[in-house]
Amino acid sequence: MVQWISGKVVENYRWSESVFSLRVIAEPFHFKAGQFVRLGLTDGTEQLLRAYSLASAPGDTVLDFIIAKVNAGELSPRLAKLQPGDAVNITQPASGFFTLDEVPDGDNLWMLATGTGIGPFISMLRTDKPWQRFQRINLVHGVRHAADLVYQQQIQQWQQQHPGQLGYQPVITRETIPGSLQRRIPQLIADGQLETALDCHLSDCSQVMLCGNPDMIAESRTVLASRGLAKNTRRKPGNVTAENYW
Ligand SMILES: Cc1cc2nc3c(=O)[nH]c(=O)nc-3n(C[C@H](O)[C@H](O)[C@H](O)COP(=O)(O)OP(=O)(O)OC[C@H]3O[C@@H](n4cnc5c(N)ncnc54)[C@H](O)[C@@H]3O)c2cc1C
C-alpha cells in the first residue's frame, strides 16, 4: 500500500509549450537533494502515479517539480493542466540514490542533464553541499529548443555568487543559438568540445552525474568508460553516477 500525503498546487509555471514547473505545498517531509517522490492524481478509483525528482531544496516551503508534458503520456498532460488550489498526491517517503552522498570526492563535478533531468541538479545546487565539496562544478543542459532551458537566471545568479566555481553549458540540438553547443552530449564528450567550452578537463579526478534520457546516459557511459571513468556503485566507487527517467 502506497503511503501518500496531500499537496496543494500553488503555481504551475510554464517555461515552454512542453515544460512546466509544478509548485506544491504539503506538510514538510524529509528528503535529500536528488531524490524523487511519486506524484499522483485519482482516476476514478485508481491512483495514476509517476516518479518526479524534487527540484526544490530540502527544507524549502514550496516543493518544486520540473516536468515535461509527454503528449501521448497518461499523467504528465494532466499535471500540466493543474491550477493553483488543485490537489495532487505525493508518495512517501522520498526515494532514490541519485544524491551527492553517493558520489565520491573529486576535483570537479560534472552535472550532465537532458530535458527535465536538470531537476535533481537544481535541487543539489540549492544546497551548500556541491559548493563545499567541489572546486569546480560544470552544469550541462541538453534540450531540443532554447525555450526549454529552465532556471537560466538562477544559474547566472549562482555564477555571480560563486565566481569561477560554476560552469554552465547549454546544448540545443534543434536551434542554433550563440553560446550553445549543438551536437548530442555523448558526441560532445567524445570530441572534446564540452571540455573546451567549459575550460575544464575530464579526468579520473572528475565525478560525473548523468540524468534524463536513457540513450544519452548509456552513450555517455560508453564514452566516459573509454576515457577511464568507471561506473560508481556503493560496492565499487567510481566516477559515473546516473539516473534514467525512463
Ligand atoms: C526516478 C525518476 C525520476 C523522474 N523525474 C522526472 C522529473 O523530475 N520530471 C519529468 O518530467 N519526468 C520525470 N520522470 C519521468 C516520469 O516519471 C514519467 O515517466 C513522465 O512524466 C511520463 O509520464 P506519463 O504518464 O505522462 O507518460 P507515460 O504514459 O508513462 O509514457 C512514458 C513515456 O514518456 C516518455 N518520457 C518519460 N519521461 C520523459 C521526460 N521527462 N521527457 C520526455 N519524455 C519522457 C518516455 O518515452 C516514456 O516511455 C522521472 C522518472 C524516474 C524513473
The ligand as an SDF file (V2000), in Angstrom:
LIG
                    3D

 53 58  0  0  0  0  0  0  0  0999 V2000
   13.4480    8.3390  -10.8250 C   0  0  0  0  0  0  0  0  0  0  0  0
   12.6440    9.1080  -11.8440 C   0  0  0  0  0  0  0  0  0  0  0  0
   12.5110   10.4750  -11.7130 C   0  0  0  0  0  0  0  0  0  0  0  0
   11.7880   11.1970  -12.6680 C   0  0  0  0  0  0  0  0  0  0  0  0
   11.7030   12.5490  -12.5510 N   0  0  0  0  0  0  0  0  0  0  0  0
   11.0930   13.2670  -13.5250 C   0  0  0  0  0  0  0  0  0  0  0  0
   11.0470   14.6920  -13.4560 C   0  0  0  0  0  0  0  0  0  0  0  0
   11.5390   15.3180  -12.4820 O   0  0  0  0  0  0  0  0  0  0  0  0
   10.4500   15.3630  -14.4810 N   0  0  0  0  0  0  0  0  0  0  0  0
    9.8900   14.6970  -15.5480 C   0  0  0  0  0  0  0  0  0  0  0  0
    9.3730   15.3560  -16.4600 O   0  0  0  0  0  0  0  0  0  0  0  0
    9.9010   13.3540  -15.6210 N   0  0  0  0  0  0  0  0  0  0  0  0
   10.4380   12.6270  -14.6320 C   0  0  0  0  0  0  0  0  0  0  0  0
   10.4320   11.2580  -14.6960 N   0  0  0  0  0  0  0  0  0  0  0  0
    9.5960   10.6150  -15.7330 C   0  0  0  0  0  0  0  0  0  0  0  0
    8.1400   10.4860  -15.1840 C   0  0  0  0  0  0  0  0  0  0  0  0
    8.1150    9.5450  -14.1220 O   0  0  0  0  0  0  0  0  0  0  0  0
    7.1380    9.9970  -16.2320 C   0  0  0  0  0  0  0  0  0  0  0  0
    7.6430    8.8640  -16.8730 O   0  0  0  0  0  0  0  0  0  0  0  0
    6.8220   11.0560  -17.2840 C   0  0  0  0  0  0  0  0  0  0  0  0
    6.2520   12.2170  -16.6990 O   0  0  0  0  0  0  0  0  0  0  0  0
    5.8100   10.4820  -18.3090 C   0  0  0  0  0  0  0  0  0  0  0  0
    4.6570   10.0860  -17.6270 O   0  0  0  0  0  0  0  0  0  0  0  0
    3.2830    9.9760  -18.4290 P   0  0  0  0  0  0  0  0  0  0  0  0
    2.2980    9.2310  -17.5640 O   0  0  0  0  0  0  0  0  0  0  0  0
    2.8630   11.3020  -18.9380 O   0  0  0  0  0  0  0  0  0  0  0  0
    3.7070    9.1060  -19.6700 O   0  0  0  0  0  0  0  0  0  0  0  0
    3.6400    7.5280  -19.8520 P   0  0  0  0  0  0  0  0  0  0  0  0
    2.2820    7.1730  -20.3460 O   0  0  0  0  0  0  0  0  0  0  0  0
    4.0530    6.8410  -18.6050 O   0  0  0  0  0  0  0  0  0  0  0  0
    4.7280    7.3770  -21.0080 O   0  0  0  0  0  0  0  0  0  0  0  0
    6.1000    7.2020  -20.6490 C   0  0  0  0  0  0  0  0  0  0  0  0
    6.9870    7.6020  -21.8410 C   0  0  0  0  0  0  0  0  0  0  0  0
    7.1550    9.0080  -21.8310 O   0  0  0  0  0  0  0  0  0  0  0  0
    8.4830    9.3540  -22.2270 C   0  0  0  0  0  0  0  0  0  0  0  0
    9.0800   10.1800  -21.1360 N   0  0  0  0  0  0  0  0  0  0  0  0
    9.1090    9.8950  -19.8200 C   0  0  0  0  0  0  0  0  0  0  0  0
    9.6800   10.9090  -19.1210 N   0  0  0  0  0  0  0  0  0  0  0  0
   10.0050   11.8490  -20.0090 C   0  0  0  0  0  0  0  0  0  0  0  0
   10.6220   13.1140  -19.8980 C   0  0  0  0  0  0  0  0  0  0  0  0
   10.9940   13.6270  -18.7030 N   0  0  0  0  0  0  0  0  0  0  0  0
   10.8420   13.8190  -21.0320 N   0  0  0  0  0  0  0  0  0  0  0  0
   10.4550   13.3270  -22.2340 C   0  0  0  0  0  0  0  0  0  0  0  0
    9.8600   12.1240  -22.4030 N   0  0  0  0  0  0  0  0  0  0  0  0
    9.6340   11.3880  -21.3210 C   0  0  0  0  0  0  0  0  0  0  0  0
    9.2220    8.0440  -22.4370 C   0  0  0  0  0  0  0  0  0  0  0  0
    9.2060    7.7540  -23.8120 O   0  0  0  0  0  0  0  0  0  0  0  0
    8.3940    7.0480  -21.6910 C   0  0  0  0  0  0  0  0  0  0  0  0
    8.4960    5.7560  -22.2000 O   0  0  0  0  0  0  0  0  0  0  0  0
   11.1620   10.5150  -13.7510 C   0  0  0  0  0  0  0  0  0  0  0  0
   11.2760    9.1310  -13.8460 C   0  0  0  0  0  0  0  0  0  0  0  0
   12.0160    8.4400  -12.9330 C   0  0  0  0  0  0  0  0  0  0  0  0
   12.1370    6.9380  -13.0940 C   0  0  0  0  0  0  0  0  0  0  0  0
  1  2  1  0
  2  3  1  0
  2 52  2  0
  3  4  2  0
  4  5  1  0
  4 50  1  0
  5  6  2  0
  6  7  1  0
  6 13  1  0
  7  8  2  0
  7  9  1  0
  9 10  1  0
 10 11  2  0
 10 12  1  0
 12 13  2  0
 13 14  1  0
 14 15  1  0
 14 50  1  0
 15 16  1  0
 16 17  1  0
 16 18  1  0
 18 19  1  0
 18 20  1  0
 20 21  1  0
 20 22  1  0
 22 23  1  0
 23 24  1  0
 24 25  2  0
 24 26  1  0
 24 27  1  0
 27 28  1  0
 28 29  2  0
 28 30  1  0
 28 31  1  0
 31 32  1  0
 32 33  1  0
 33 34  1  0
 33 48  1  0
 34 35  1  0
 35 36  1  0
 35 46  1  0
 36 37  1  0
 36 45  1  0
 37 38  2  0
 38 39  1  0
 39 40  1  0
 39 45  2  0
 40 41  1  0
 40 42  2  0
 42 43  1  0
 43 44  2  0
 44 45  1  0
 46 47  1  0
 46 48  1  0
 48 49  1  0
 50 51  2  0
 51 52  1  0
 52 53  1  0
M  END
$$$$
